[in-house]
Amino acid sequence: MSDTQTHPDFEQLLEYLRRTRGFDFTGYKRSSVMRRIVKRMQTIELSEFADYIDYLEVHPEEFTYLFNTILINVTSFFRDQEAWEVISREVLPKILGSKQDHEPIRIWSAGCASGQEAYTLAMVLAEVLGTEAFRHRVKIYATDVDEEALNYGRQASYTPREVEDVPQPLLQKYFERNGHLYVFSKDLRSAVIFGRHDLTQDAPISRIDLLVCRNILMYFNAEIQERILTRFHFALRDGGFLFLGRAEMLFAYSNLYSPVDLRRRIFTKVPGPPQRARLFVALQNNQGESAPHILNHVRLRDAAFKAGPVAQLVVDANGFLAFANEQACQRFGLAPSDQGRPLQDLQIAYRAAQLRPCIEQAYAERRTVLLPDVEWTAHDGAALFLDIQITPLLDNGSDVLGVLISLQDVSRYKRAEAEVQRINQELEAAYEELQSTGEELETTNEELQSTVEELETTNEELQSTNEELETMNEELQSTNEELETMNEELRERSDELNHINGFLESILTGLRRSVVVLNQDLYVQVWNNRSTDLWGLRADEVEGKHFLNLDIGLPVTELMPPIRACLSGERDHMEVTLNARNRRGRDFQCRVDCTPLMKPNSEIRGVILLMEESQDPKSE
C-alpha cells in the first residue's frame, strides 16, 4: 500500500498510538509502518487493525513489543567501514582546523538505537584527539525515541557478536572484558550523553560540528524529511558536517547542504541567514494550523525576492547586510558569507556611491531616496551605470527596520542612445531572424524542461525505491539476527543433550553388569558394552528388536512374569536367577534384576534389566 492509500482502521490505530503513548507515526512512510505492524499482528494471530486496538487496551505490555518491531534498531560498530575512514581522515581534521585548541567539539548521533554508533564516534575522535583532549573537549549527544534501546546504550555492555566489527586494536584499547560481555571504557563513556528525542517534534540540539543520522530519513515521507533537514541545518554550525545513510540523498536540498563525499553520503552546511533559519525552525515547531500557511508565504516571499530581475539588498537598522538576491550577488560579487557583515565593509558601499548619507536621509525623511546614473566599474573593467533607489522599511508605519536598496542597471539605455541609428538600420533584417531563433529557443527550452521534469520524476522514483529496499534490507537483517539467536540456543541445547548422552554412555560403559532397557512393548532401547561381551550381540544388532525374538543364551521367556509385574506396577523390583550360556558357550547362573523405568510423572515407560553371573552356586 502506498503512502497515498490509507486504511481507516489503520489510521485510527496510528492516532491511538499518538494519543495514548505519544508516538506519532503519521509522518512515517505508510507502507513501511503498515508492514511492520502487520508483522507483529501475525505474531499474535490477529488480522484486523480494530481488533489490535482492542488487544492493546487489554494488554498494555504489548506496546513494548510493537514499538520494538516498528523501530528497527539495526546498527553496529563501524557500519560501512570506508565511510568512517573518510570521517577520520578528512572530516574530523577540518573540524579541528576550524577551532582553537580549547574550544569544545559537539557531536550529535540522531537515531542512535542501542549506542554502537555513538561509541564508534567516541573511538574515532579519541584516536584523532587523544584520550586526554577527548575527555575535556568532546560531547556526543546520542538520541532516539526508543527508551529501551537508550537504556541498553547507557549500559555500554555488548556481546562478542555485537563487537565483531570493532578492529582488534580498538577493542583491546577501549573495551574491558566482564564475564561474557565487553564493556566500553568508563573514561570515554562519560562524554556520551543519551536522551530521548523525537526528530519530528522536538527542537534540535544547537551548535553541532558533526551530525550523524544514518538510515533514519528513509522511513519518513517527503514533508517530514524536509522538516528534519531544515532543523538539522539550524542545528549545525557554519561549516558543520552531516553524515547520512547509504540510501539517503539531498538532491532537492542543494540550498541547505553541499556534498563533501557524495558516495559516502557526507555533506556540509551551506551558510544561510541565521534569522531565516530560526524562523523556519520556529514555524516548524509551531503545532497550530496556521504554521504551514505561514511557512509557505515565507518561502514564496524568499523565492520572489531572490528571483527579482533587479539587484536588491536589504540592510537592517544597525547597518548589517541582511539579504541579497541572486542578481545582486552575481553583479556585485557578493557571497553568502557576506550576509550578516556591516555594509560599510563591503566594496559596493564605497565603489558604487557613498550610500550611508543617503540611507540616513531615507531614515530621517521616511521616504525613498533616488541616486540616478551612478557609475560603477565591473570586474572586467566595463563601465556600468546604475539607478540606485533607497527605500526605508517601516514597522507599522513608524519604527525603522532597515532599508531596501535597489540597484537597477541602466547601462544599456546609455549605450542605446549612442547606437540607436545603427540599430534602426539593422532592425528589420534582424527582427525576422531573432523571431525565428526565439521560437526555436522556446521550443528547445520546452523540450529541455520536459526532459528535466522526467529526469526529476525518475530520480525521485529511484530514490524512493532505494529507500524502500534499504528498509526491507534492515528488516531482513533484524529477522536474521533473531534467527541467529534461536540457532545459538538450539546449538547450546544440542551440546547439552550430547553432553548428557555422553555422560549416560560413560555410566553404562563403566558398569560391570549387563544393562538392557526395554520399552512397554518389550523392544530393546539400550544395550551396553557388557551385554555385548556377555551375549555376543552388538548394540546396533539388537536395538529396536523385540526382546523375546533375541537369540541369546538366556531363556528370555522365563523373564516375562517379572517383566509384566514391573510394567503393571505390581512390583517395583524383582530378582530371578536363570540357567544361561554366554557367548563363549560356558554355562553359568545368571542373576537378573528387573526394575520399572519411570517417567518424571511416575508413569511407567518400560523396564530395566541388570544381568550378571551369580556368585551363589545354588539356583533360585
C-alpha positions in Angstrom: 0.0 0.0 0.0 1.5 3.4 -1.0 1.6 6.5 1.2 -1.4 7.9 -0.6 -3.6 4.9 0.1 -5.0 4.8 3.6 -7.0 2.3 5.6 -9.4 3.9 8.1 -8.8 1.4 10.8 -5.0 1.7 10.3 -5.2 5.5 10.6 -7.3 5.0 13.7 -4.5 2.8 15.1 -1.9 5.4 14.4 -4.0 8.1 16.1 -4.5 5.7 19.1 -0.7 5.3 19.5 -0.1 9.0 19.3 -2.8 9.8 21.8 -2.1 7.1 24.4 1.7 6.7 24.1 3.0 9.9 22.5 4.5 8.1 19.4 3.5 9.9 16.2 4.0 7.6 13.3 1.8 9.6 10.9 5.0 11.1 9.3 6.5 7.7 8.6 6.0 6.1 5.2 2.7 4.2 5.4 4.0 1.2 3.5 6.8 0.6 5.9 4.8 1.2 9.1 1.9 -0.9 8.0 4.3 -3.8 7.0 5.9 -3.7 10.5 2.6 -3.6 12.4 1.1 -6.4 10.3 4.2 -8.5 11.1 3.6 -8.0 14.8 -0.2 -8.7 14.4 0.6 -12.0 12.7 2.8 -13.0 15.7 -0.2 -12.8 18.0 -2.6 -14.2 15.3 -4.7 -11.0 14.6 -5.7 -9.8 11.2 -7.8 -6.7 11.8 -6.4 -3.3 12.9 -9.6 -2.7 15.0 -9.0 -6.0 16.9 -5.4 -5.0 17.5 -6.5 -1.7 19.1 -8.8 -3.7 21.5 -5.8 -6.1 22.2 -3.6 -3.1 23.1 -6.2 -1.8 25.5 -6.3 -5.1 27.3 -2.6 -5.9 27.2 -0.5 -2.8 27.8 2.7 -4.8 27.7 2.1 -5.3 24.0 3.2 -1.7 23.3 6.8 -2.6 24.1 6.8 -5.5 21.6 5.0 -3.3 19.0 7.5 -0.4 19.3 10.5 -2.8 19.1 9.0 -4.1 15.9 8.3 -0.7 14.3 11.5 1.0 15.4 14.0 -1.3 13.6 17.2 -1.0 15.8 19.6 -2.3 13.2 23.0 -0.8 14.0 26.6 -1.9 14.5 30.0 -0.6 15.3 31.9 1.0 12.3 28.9 0.4 10.0 30.2 1.0 6.4 33.9 1.0 7.3 35.0 3.1 4.3 32.7 6.0 5.3 34.2 6.0 8.8 37.7 6.2 7.3 36.6 9.3 5.4 35.2 10.8 8.6 38.5 10.1 10.4 40.8 11.1 7.6 39.0 14.2 6.1 36.1 15.4 8.1 37.5 15.5 11.7 40.7 17.3 10.6 38.6 20.1 9.0 36.5 20.4 12.2 39.6 20.6 14.4 41.3 23.0 12.0 38.4 25.5 12.4 38.7 25.5 16.2 41.1 26.7 18.9 42.7 24.0 21.0 40.5 24.7 24.0 37.2 25.0 22.0 34.6 22.3 22.6 33.6 19.8 19.9 29.8 18.9 19.8 28.6 15.7 18.0 25.1 14.6 17.6 24.2 10.9 16.8 20.5 11.2 15.9 18.6 7.8 15.9 21.5 6.1 17.8 19.5 2.9 18.6 21.5 0.9 21.2 24.5 3.2 21.1 27.0 1.4 18.8 27.2 4.4 16.5 27.8 6.9 19.4 30.6 4.8 20.8 32.1 4.4 17.3 32.2 8.3 17.2 33.9 8.3 20.6 36.6 5.9 19.5 37.3 7.7 16.2 37.6 11.1 18.0 39.7 9.6 20.8 42.1 8.3 18.2 42.4 11.7 16.4 42.5 13.9 19.6 44.0 11.6 22.2 42.2 10.4 25.3 43.0 13.4 27.5 41.9 16.0 25.0 38.8 14.0 24.2 37.6 14.0 27.9 38.0 17.8 28.1 36.6 18.9 24.7 34.1 16.4 23.3 30.4 16.0 23.9 28.5 13.3 22.0 24.7 13.6 22.2 23.1 10.2 21.4 19.3 10.4 20.9 16.5 8.1 19.9 12.7 7.7 20.5 13.2 4.1 21.8 13.7 4.2 25.6 14.5 0.5 25.8 17.3 0.9 23.2 18.6 4.0 25.0 18.8 2.1 28.3 20.8 -0.6 26.6 23.2 2.0 25.2 23.7 3.6 28.6 24.9 0.3 30.0 27.6 0.2 27.3 27.8 -3.6 27.6 27.9 -5.7 24.4 28.1 -9.4 23.5 31.0 -10.8 21.5 28.8 -10.9 18.4 27.9 -7.2 18.7 31.6 -6.2 18.8 32.8 -8.3 15.9 33.2 -5.2 13.6 35.4 -3.3 16.1 39.0 -3.5 14.9 41.0 -5.7 17.3 43.4 -2.9 18.5 40.4 -0.6 19.3 38.6 -3.5 21.0 41.6 -4.1 23.3 42.1 -0.4 23.9 38.5 0.8 24.6 36.7 -2.2 26.0 37.0 -4.2 29.1 36.0 -7.9 29.4 33.4 -8.5 32.1 32.3 -12.2 32.0 30.9 -12.9 28.6 30.3 -9.1 27.8 32.5 -6.3 26.5 32.1 -3.0 28.5 33.0 0.3 26.8 35.7 2.4 28.6 34.4 4.5 31.5 36.8 7.4 30.7 35.2 7.9 27.3 31.6 6.8 28.2 31.1 10.0 30.4 31.3 12.1 27.2 28.4 10.3 25.6 25.0 11.7 26.7 21.9 9.6 26.0 18.5 11.1 25.8 15.1 10.7 24.2 14.5 13.0 21.2 11.8 12.9 18.5 13.2 14.3 15.3 9.7 15.1 14.0 8.6 17.1 17.0 11.4 18.1 19.4 13.6 21.2 19.0 17.1 20.4 17.6 20.4 20.5 19.5 22.4 23.6 18.5 26.0 24.4 17.6 26.8 20.9 16.3 30.0 20.2 14.5 29.2 16.8 13.1 25.6 15.4 12.9 25.3 11.7 12.2 21.8 10.5 11.2 22.1 7.2 9.2 19.2 5.3 7.6 16.6 7.3 9.6 15.2 9.8 7.0 14.2 7.0 4.6 11.4 5.9 7.0 9.7 9.4 6.7 7.6 10.9 4.0 8.9 13.9 1.9 7.2 16.5 4.2 8.8 15.2 7.4 12.1 14.7 5.7 12.1 18.4 4.7 11.2 19.4 8.3 14.0 17.3 9.8 16.6 18.5 7.3 15.7 22.2 7.9 16.1 21.6 11.7 19.5 19.9 11.0 20.6 22.9 9.1 19.7 25.1 12.1 21.5 22.7 14.4 24.8 22.7 12.5 27.2 25.5 13.0 28.6 27.1 9.8 31.0 24.6 8.3 29.4 21.7 10.2 29.0 18.3 8.6 26.0 16.0 8.0 26.6 12.2 7.7 23.7 10.2 6.3 22.9 6.6 5.4 23.6 4.9 2.1 20.0 5.2 0.8 19.6 8.9 1.6 20.4 11.8 -0.8 19.9 15.6 -0.7 19.4 16.5 -4.4 16.4 18.6 -3.5 18.2 20.5 -0.7 21.2 22.0 -2.5 20.4 25.3 -1.0 21.0 23.8 2.5 23.8 21.3 2.0 26.6 20.7 -0.4 28.3 17.3 -0.9 31.7 16.6 0.6 31.8 12.9 -0.4 28.6 12.0 -2.2 29.4 8.3 -2.4 29.7 8.0 1.4 26.8 10.5 1.9 28.8 13.2 3.7 27.6 16.8 3.3 28.4 20.2 4.7 26.1 23.0 5.7 25.5 25.8 3.2 25.6 29.0 5.3 22.4 31.0 5.3 20.9 34.0 7.0 20.5 33.0 10.7 17.3 34.9 11.0 15.7 32.9 8.2 16.8 29.5 9.7 15.5 30.4 13.1 12.2 31.4 11.5 11.9 28.1 9.7 12.6 26.1 12.9 10.1 28.2 14.9 7.4 27.8 12.3 8.0 24.0 12.1 7.9 23.7 15.9 4.5 25.5 15.8 1.8 22.9 16.1 -1.1 25.3 15.2 -3.0 25.0 12.0 -1.6 28.3 10.6 2.1 27.2 10.6 2.2 25.6 7.2 0.3 28.5 5.7 2.8 31.0 7.2 5.7 28.8 6.1 4.5 28.7 2.5 4.2 32.5 2.5 7.8 32.8 3.8 9.1 30.5 1.1 7.1 32.4 -1.5 8.4 35.7 -0.3 12.0 34.5 -0.3 11.7 32.9 -3.7 10.2 36.1 -5.2 12.9 38.2 -3.6 15.7 36.0 -4.9 14.3 35.8 -8.4 13.7 39.5 -8.7 15.1 41.0 -12.0 16.6 44.0 -10.2 19.6 43.7 -7.9 18.3 44.3 -4.4 19.9 44.5 -0.9 18.3 44.6 2.5 20.2 46.4 5.3 19.0 46.3 8.8 18.7 49.3 11.2 22.2 48.5 12.6 23.9 48.7 9.2 24.3 45.0 8.6 23.6 43.3 5.3 20.5 41.0 5.9 19.6 39.8 2.4 20.9 40.0 -1.1 19.1 38.5 -4.1 20.7 36.5 -6.9 21.0 39.5 -9.2 22.9 41.4 -6.6 25.2 38.5 -5.7 26.1 37.9 -9.4 26.5 41.5 -10.4 28.4 42.8 -7.4 30.4 39.7 -6.4 28.6 39.1 -3.1 28.9 35.7 -1.4 26.6 34.0 1.1 29.2 34.7 3.8 28.8 38.5 3.3 25.3 38.3 4.7 25.5 39.5 8.3 28.5 41.7 7.7 28.4 45.5 8.1 27.5 47.3 4.8 30.4 49.6 5.2 32.9 46.7 5.0 31.6 45.7 1.5 33.0 47.0 -1.7 29.6 48.1 -3.0 29.3 50.6 -0.2 32.1 52.8 -1.4 32.6 51.8 -5.1 29.0 52.4 -6.2 28.4 55.6 -4.2 28.5 57.0 -0.7 25.4 55.2 0.4 25.5 55.9 4.1 24.4 59.6 3.9 21.5 58.6 1.6 20.4 55.8 4.0 20.4 58.3 6.8 18.4 60.7 4.7 15.9 57.9 3.9 15.6 57.2 7.7 15.2 60.8 8.6 12.6 61.7 5.9 10.8 58.4 5.9 10.8 58.4 2.0 12.6 56.9 -0.9 15.9 58.5 -2.0 17.0 58.2 -5.6 20.5 58.2 -7.0 20.4 58.2 -10.8 23.2 57.4 -13.2 25.8 56.2 -10.6 28.9 55.0 -12.4 30.2 51.5 -11.5 33.3 49.7 -12.8 32.6 46.0 -13.2 35.2 43.2 -12.6 36.0 43.0 -16.3 36.6 46.8 -16.4 33.4 47.6 -18.2 31.6 50.8 -17.2 28.1 50.4 -15.8 25.5 53.0 -14.9 23.1 52.3 -12.0 19.9 53.9 -10.8 20.0 53.4 -7.0 16.8 53.6 -5.0 16.9 53.5 -1.2 13.6 52.8 0.4 13.1 52.8 4.2 11.4 49.7 5.6 9.0 50.7 8.4 7.2 48.6 11.0 3.6 49.8 11.5 4.4 52.9 9.6 6.8 54.3 12.2 9.6 52.1 13.5 12.5 51.8 11.1 13.5 48.1 10.4 16.1 48.8 7.7 16.3 49.9 4.1 15.8 48.2 0.7 18.5 49.2 -1.8 17.5 48.5 -5.4 20.3 48.8 -8.0 18.9 48.9 -11.5 21.4 48.6 -14.3 20.6 51.4 -16.9 23.9 51.0 -18.8 22.1 49.6 -21.8 20.0 52.7 -22.0 23.1 54.8 -22.2 24.6 52.6 -24.8 21.3 52.5 -26.7 21.3 56.3 -27.1 24.7 56.1 -28.9 23.8 53.2 -31.1 20.2 54.0 -31.9 20.9 54.8 -35.5 22.8 51.6 -36.2 20.1 49.5 -34.5 17.4 51.1 -36.6 19.2 50.3 -39.8 19.6 46.6 -38.9 16.4 46.2 -37.1 14.2 44.9 -40.0 16.8 42.3 -41.1 17.5 41.1 -37.6 13.8 41.0 -36.5 12.8 38.0 -38.6 16.0 36.1 -37.7 15.5 36.9 -34.0 11.9 35.8 -34.1 12.8 32.5 -35.8 15.6 32.0 -33.3 13.3 32.9 -30.4 10.7 30.3 -31.5 13.4 27.7 -31.8 14.8 28.5 -28.4 11.4 28.4 -26.9 10.7 25.0 -28.4 14.1 23.8 -27.2 13.5 25.2 -23.8 10.2 23.4 -23.5 11.7 20.1 -24.6 14.6 20.6 -22.1 12.1 21.5 -19.4 10.1 18.4 -20.2 13.2 16.2 -20.1 14.3 17.8 -16.8 10.9 17.0 -15.2 11.0 13.5 -16.5 14.5 13.0 -15.0 13.4 14.5 -11.7 10.4 12.2 -11.6 12.6 9.2 -12.4 15.2 10.2 -9.8 12.5 10.5 -7.1 11.1 7.1 -8.0 14.6 5.6 -7.9 15.3 7.3 -4.6 12.0 6.0 -3.1 12.7 2.5 -4.4 16.2 2.6 -2.9 14.9 3.8 0.4 12.3 1.0 0.4 14.9 -1.6 -0.5 17.2 -0.4 2.3 14.3 -0.5 4.7 13.5 -4.1 3.7 17.2 -5.0 4.0 17.3 -3.8 7.6 14.1 -5.7 8.3 15.7 -8.8 6.9 18.9 -8.1 8.9 16.8 -7.8 12.1 15.0 -11.1 11.3 18.3 -12.7 10.6 19.7 -11.7 14.0 16.6 -13.2 15.6 17.2 -16.5 13.7 20.9 -16.4 14.7 19.8 -16.1 18.3 17.4 -19.0 18.0 20.1 -21.1 16.2 22.5 -20.3 19.0 20.0 -21.5 21.6 19.4 -24.7 19.6 23.2 -25.3 19.4 23.5 -24.9 23.2 20.7 -27.3 23.8 22.2 -29.8 21.3 25.5 -29.5 23.2 23.8 -30.1 26.5 22.0 -33.2 25.0 25.2 -34.5 23.6 26.9 -34.0 27.0 24.1 -35.8 28.8 24.2 -38.7 26.2 27.9 -38.9 26.6 27.6 -38.9 30.4 25.0 -41.7 30.2 27.1 -43.6 27.8 30.1 -43.3 30.2 27.9 -44.7 33.0 26.6 -47.6 31.0 30.1 -48.4 29.7 31.6 -48.3 33.2 29.0 -50.7 34.7 30.3 -54.3 35.2 26.8 -55.6 34.7 24.8 -56.2 31.6 22.2 -53.4 31.2 19.2 -53.8 28.9 16.4 -51.3 28.8 13.0 -52.3 27.2 10.1 -50.1 26.4 6.5 -51.0 27.2 6.3 -53.2 24.0 9.5 -55.1 25.0 11.6 -53.5 22.2 15.3 -53.0 23.1 16.1 -49.4 23.8 19.6 -49.6 25.4 22.2 -52.4 25.2 25.5 -51.6 26.9 29.0 -53.0 26.1 28.8 -55.6 29.0 25.7 -57.0 27.3 27.7 -57.4 24.1 30.5 -59.1 25.9 28.1 -61.4 27.7 25.7 -62.4 24.9 27.7 -61.9 21.8 25.4 -59.4 20.1 26.3 -55.7 19.3 24.0 -52.8 20.2 23.3 -52.0 16.6 22.1 -55.6 16.1 19.6 -55.6 18.9 18.4 -52.0 19.4 14.8 -51.7 18.1 14.3 -55.5 18.1 11.8 -57.4 20.2 13.5 -58.8 23.3 11.7 -62.2 23.0 13.0 -62.6 19.5 16.6 -62.4 20.5 18.7 -65.5 20.0 21.0 -65.3 23.1 22.0 -67.9 25.8 19.3 -66.6 28.1 15.8 -68.1 28.4 14.1 -64.8 27.8 10.5 -66.3 28.0 11.2 -67.1 31.7 11.7 -63.4 32.3 8.1 -62.5 31.2 6.5 -62.8 34.7 8.8 -60.3 36.5 8.7 -58.0 33.4 4.9 -58.0 33.4 4.9 -57.4 37.2 7.1 -54.4 36.8 5.2 -53.0 33.8 1.9 -53.3 35.6 3.3 -51.6 38.7 2.6 -54.6 40.9 6.3 -54.8 41.9 9.0 -52.1 41.9 11.8 -54.7 41.9 12.1 -58.4 41.1 15.2 -60.6 41.0 15.4 -64.1 39.4 18.3 -66.5 38.7 18.3 -68.4 35.4 20.5 -71.0 33.8 22.3 -69.3 30.9 25.1 -69.7 28.4 27.4 -66.9 27.5 28.8 -66.1 24.0 31.8 -68.4 24.6 29.5 -71.4 25.3 30.1 -71.5 29.0 27.1 -72.4 31.2 26.5 -70.2 34.3 23.9 -69.0 36.7 22.6 -65.5 35.6 21.1 -63.3 38.2 18.6 -60.8 36.6 17.3 -57.7 38.4 14.1 -56.3 36.9 13.2 -52.7 37.7 10.4 -50.4 36.2 11.6 -47.5 34.0 9.7 -44.4 35.3 8.9 -41.1 33.7 9.2 -37.9 35.9 5.4 -38.1 36.5 5.8 -41.6 37.9 4.3 -43.2 34.7 5.9 -46.5 33.8 7.6 -46.3 30.4 9.4 -49.7 30.3 11.8 -51.9 32.4 15.5 -52.0 33.2 17.2 -55.4 33.2 20.5 -55.8 35.1 22.2 -59.2 34.4 25.4 -60.7 35.9 26.9 -64.0 36.8 25.5 -65.2 40.1 28.1 -65.8 42.9 25.7 -68.2 44.7 26.1 -71.7 43.4 22.5 -72.5 44.1 19.9 -71.5 41.6 16.8 -69.8 42.8 
